[in-house]
Every structure is written in C-alpha cells, then in structure tokens.
Amino acid sequence: MRIARFSIDGNVAFGAVEGESAPGAEGGLVLDIIKGIPYTDFELSGTKVPLDKVRLLPPVLPNKVVAIGRNYAEHAAELGNEVPEVPVAFLKPTTSVIGSGDAIEYPSFSNELHHEAELAVVIGRMCREVPRERVRDVVFGYTCANDVTARDAQRREKQWARAKGFDTSCPLGPWVETDLDPGDLAVQCTVNGEQRQLGRTSDMVRSVEDLVVHITEAMTLLPGDVILTGTPAGVGPLNVGDEVAVTIEGIGTLTNKVIKRG
C-alpha cells in the first residue's frame, strides 16, 4: 500500500494512494483518506480525493533522520574514500525535511551543492536493540530521499552537520510504499531530465537489516523516524533553477526544484 500525507483546504491527513500512473505523473491517482494515523491499525474512510487536487507533504514527520555515509563502494571511491569498517552514521534535523514539489533552497554558505539519491526506510514502531530477524517487524515502509549535500562545506568542516543538515536538505516522498522488498531496487537520479545516478540497492555494502541493527544498538527509533541508506555513484552538482528527480523502483518519483535562498 502507498501511504501519502497531504493537505487540502487547510487540513492535513494521510491517505492510501489508489490507481496507476507513469512515474512522476499524478493524473488518475486518488487518495482514500485514512481514519487516524497509519502506524497503528487503521481504516480507510471511503472518502476519496484526486491526488492532483491536494498538496503532497513529506510523507512522515520524523523525530530524527539517521543517515548512512559511504554505503556504496563506487560512491565512496568517486570521492576518494574507502568503505568504512563500520557504518558511518550522522543525523539530519527535522527542519531539513521537505516533500515532493517543495523547493530546495541553495544555502548561502556553499558554492557546490550535490544531489544524492537514496532509499529511505520509515520506522513503524518504537524500537531499540532490534535483532536482525525482527527488523521487518519494525519497518513501516520505504520512500525516496535526496541527501542534498553542500560538498565544499563537507570537505572544509569535516563534521557534516551543516553540510548535510541545512534547511531543505532532506527531500522525502512522494509517499511511503509499505509492501516492498528493498533487497534489489533500481535507484535513479535525473537533473533536468538527464540521468546522473543509476544504481541498485543490491550494491549496498550493508543491507537494511544491517543498518537497523547497527543504529538501534545506540538509539531508540520512533514511529516515523527515517533511515537514509546511502547513495550510489554519480553524485554531482545542482544549480539554481535545476529540477532534480529521484526515482526508486516500486515506489515512485520525488521531484524538487532548486531555488536561491531568499
């Protein structure tokens, strides 16, 4: 099931996305409004609204976004890095999260903004020290993500908090797919229609299960929290006016335009 979060007439709700359309197109899709919140047992209301009549919001409002660096060997190599012995984890604040269709604001402290297409894991229940065999039980679903990075600041500052945590640096969407095997999915990024990244989640050094186990050894994850699983090779520049799209097989397309922070 595809679960979207949206606003209509000033009200915010969750809905189940019904129908089929081409990647990135909204025509023909409708939302069946969900009673309550989707992390627990819920019912569909039967009240349906066309998707093109609503504003899509970030599909979740995470308490925290835990991101993983250098989880694809070719990406690590393209930036002159080795694959780390243990997963490199960092946090992106909630203020970095935006939805599909929202603008990425080019930060004033950077001259080298990069896209990073990623599979995002959405947590469905509070969990800590999750054993590998229970990982699927705590995962609500999966969505598309763009770990937008101020690459020059990342090099200059060593710590990644500003480079990867600035406002609008974490687009998520367009919705959460709850019925999906993340083991071998195509991950693609285009900029102005030109392909920049194309990889498969089967190339991840550490799997979704590995990452959930590793992260929950250290911290409690809450419903709606998000794990970014790393990006394949091909990261590259974004400029003001660019339209960047992340498409993941079985999920859909997350699209954002880059604007000047004003």
C-alpha positions in Angstrom: 0.0 0.0 0.0 1.2 3.5 -0.8 0.5 6.0 2.1 0.7 9.7 1.4 0.5 12.7 3.7 -1.2 15.7 2.2 -3.0 18.9 2.8 -6.4 20.1 1.3 -8.4 23.1 2.3 -6.1 23.8 5.2 -6.4 20.3 6.7 -3.7 17.7 6.9 -4.4 14.0 6.5 -3.0 10.6 5.5 -4.4 8.7 2.5 -3.9 5.5 0.6 -2.9 6.1 -2.9 -5.0 4.2 -5.4 -4.6 3.8 -9.2 -1.7 3.7 -11.5 0.2 6.4 -13.4 3.5 7.0 -15.2 6.5 7.8 -12.9 6.2 11.4 -11.7 2.6 11.8 -13.1 -0.4 12.3 -10.8 -3.2 12.0 -13.3 -5.6 9.2 -12.5 -4.5 8.7 -8.9 -6.8 9.2 -6.0 -6.4 9.3 -2.2 -8.7 7.3 0.1 -8.5 9.2 3.4 -7.3 7.2 6.4 -9.0 7.4 9.7 -6.3 8.1 12.3 -2.6 7.6 11.7 -1.1 4.8 9.6 1.4 3.4 12.1 -1.3 1.6 14.0 -4.3 -0.4 12.8 -6.3 2.0 10.6 -9.4 2.1 8.4 -10.0 3.7 5.1 -12.8 6.2 5.2 -14.0 5.7 1.7 -13.8 9.4 1.1 -11.6 9.9 -1.9 -9.9 13.0 -3.4 -7.9 13.2 -6.6 -4.2 13.4 -6.0 -3.8 16.4 -8.3 -6.2 18.4 -6.1 -4.1 18.2 -3.0 -0.6 19.3 -1.9 1.7 16.4 -1.1 3.6 16.9 2.1 6.6 15.0 3.4 5.1 11.5 3.9 6.3 11.5 7.5 7.4 14.0 10.1 10.4 12.2 11.7 11.7 12.8 15.2 15.1 12.2 13.6 16.6 11.2 10.3 19.6 8.9 10.7 21.7 8.8 7.5 24.4 6.4 6.5 27.5 7.5 4.5 29.6 5.6 2.1 27.4 2.6 1.8 28.0 2.0 -1.9 31.6 1.2 -2.7 31.7 3.0 -6.1 30.3 6.2 -4.5 33.0 6.1 -1.7 35.6 5.7 -4.4 34.4 8.5 -6.6 35.0 10.9 -3.7 38.4 9.4 -2.8 37.2 7.5 0.2 37.4 3.9 1.3 34.4 1.9 2.5 34.5 2.2 6.4 34.9 -0.8 8.6 31.6 0.1 10.4 28.7 2.1 9.1 29.2 5.9 9.2 26.0 7.4 10.7 25.0 11.0 11.0 21.8 12.9 11.8 19.8 15.3 9.7 17.4 17.6 11.7 13.7 17.6 11.2 14.0 21.2 9.8 15.8 19.7 6.8 12.8 17.6 5.7 10.6 18.8 2.7 8.2 16.9 0.5 7.9 16.3 -3.2 7.3 19.5 -5.1 8.9 21.7 -2.4 11.9 23.8 -3.2 15.5 23.0 -2.2 17.0 26.3 -1.1 20.6 26.7 -2.2 22.5 27.5 1.1 24.4 30.8 1.3 27.5 29.2 2.7 28.1 26.9 -0.2 29.1 27.0 -3.9 29.0 23.3 -4.5 25.6 21.7 -3.9 25.3 18.0 -4.8 22.4 15.5 -5.2 22.4 12.1 -3.5 19.6 9.7 -4.4 18.8 7.3 -1.7 16.3 4.6 -0.5 14.8 5.7 2.8 13.5 3.3 5.5 10.5 4.5 7.5 10.2 3.1 11.0 6.7 2.0 12.1 7.1 1.3 15.9 9.3 2.3 18.8 12.3 0.0 18.8 15.7 -0.4 20.4 18.3 -3.2 20.1 16.4 -4.8 17.3 17.6 -8.4 16.4 18.2 -9.0 12.7 15.3 -11.4 12.4 12.9 -8.8 13.8 13.9 -5.9 11.5 11.0 -6.3 9.1 8.6 -6.1 12.1 9.7 -2.5 12.9 9.8 -1.2 9.3 6.6 0.6 8.2 7.8 1.1 4.6 10.1 2.8 2.2 10.3 6.1 0.3 12.6 8.1 -1.9 15.1 10.5 -0.5 17.7 13.1 -1.6 20.5 13.6 0.8 21.3 17.1 -0.6 24.9 18.0 0.4 27.0 21.2 0.4 30.1 19.3 -0.7 32.5 22.2 -0.2 31.3 22.7 3.4 31.6 18.9 4.0 35.2 19.0 2.9 36.0 22.2 4.8 34.3 21.5 8.1 34.9 17.7 8.5 31.8 17.4 10.7 28.8 17.0 8.4 26.1 18.8 10.4 25.9 22.0 8.4 26.8 20.4 5.0 24.0 17.8 5.2 21.7 19.3 7.8 20.7 22.7 6.4 17.1 23.6 5.9 15.5 21.8 2.9 18.4 19.3 2.6 16.3 16.2 3.1 13.5 15.9 0.5 11.3 12.8 1.1 8.5 11.4 -0.9 6.3 11.2 -2.7 4.7 8.6 -0.4 5.6 5.5 1.6 5.3 2.1 0.0 4.6 -0.5 2.7 4.7 -3.7 0.6 8.2 -3.8 -0.8 11.4 -5.9 -0.7 14.3 -3.5 -0.5 16.9 -6.0 -1.5 17.3 -5.2 -5.2 15.7 -2.0 -6.4 16.8 0.4 -9.1 17.8 3.9 -7.7 17.9 6.7 -10.3 18.6 10.4 -10.2 18.0 12.9 -13.0 18.7 16.6 -13.2 16.6 18.5 -15.8 15.8 15.1 -17.3 19.4 14.0 -17.7 20.4 10.8 -15.9 23.1 11.4 -13.2 22.8 8.3 -11.0 21.7 4.8 -11.6 22.4 2.0 -9.1 20.7 -0.9 -7.3 20.1 -1.4 -3.6 21.7 -4.8 -4.0 25.0 -2.9 -4.3 24.8 -1.5 -0.8 27.7 -2.6 1.4 25.3 -3.1 4.4 21.7 -4.1 4.0 18.6 -2.5 5.5 18.7 -5.2 8.2 22.4 -4.5 9.0 21.7 -0.7 9.3 18.6 -1.1 11.6 20.5 -3.4 13.9 23.6 -1.1 14.0 21.5 2.1 14.6 19.3 0.6 17.3 22.2 -0.6 19.3 22.8 3.1 20.1 19.4 4.8 20.0 15.7 4.3 20.2 13.8 4.8 16.9 10.3 6.1 17.0 7.4 5.7 14.6 8.0 8.0 11.6 11.8 8.1 12.1 13.7 7.7 8.8 17.0 5.9 7.9 18.8 7.0 4.7 20.7 4.0 3.4 23.4 5.7 1.3 23.8 6.8 -2.3 25.1 5.1 -5.4 27.9 6.6 -7.6 27.2 9.5 -9.9 26.6 12.3 -7.4 27.0 15.7 -8.9 26.2 19.4 -8.9 22.9 21.2 -8.5 22.4 24.8 -9.6 19.6 27.3 -9.0 16.8 26.6 -11.5 17.6 22.8 -11.7 14.9 20.2 -11.3 16.1 17.1 -9.6 14.2 13.8 -9.5 14.8 10.7 -7.5 13.0 7.6 -8.8 13.1 4.2 -7.0 11.7 1.1 -8.5 8.4 0.1 -6.8 8.0 3.4 -5.1 7.7 6.4 -7.4 9.4 9.7 -8.1 10.4 12.5 -5.8 10.8 15.8 -7.6 12.2 19.2 -6.3 13.4 22.4 -7.9 16.5 24.3 -6.6 15.9 28.0 -5.8 18.1 30.7 -4.4 17.6 31.2 -0.7 15.9 34.5 -0.3 
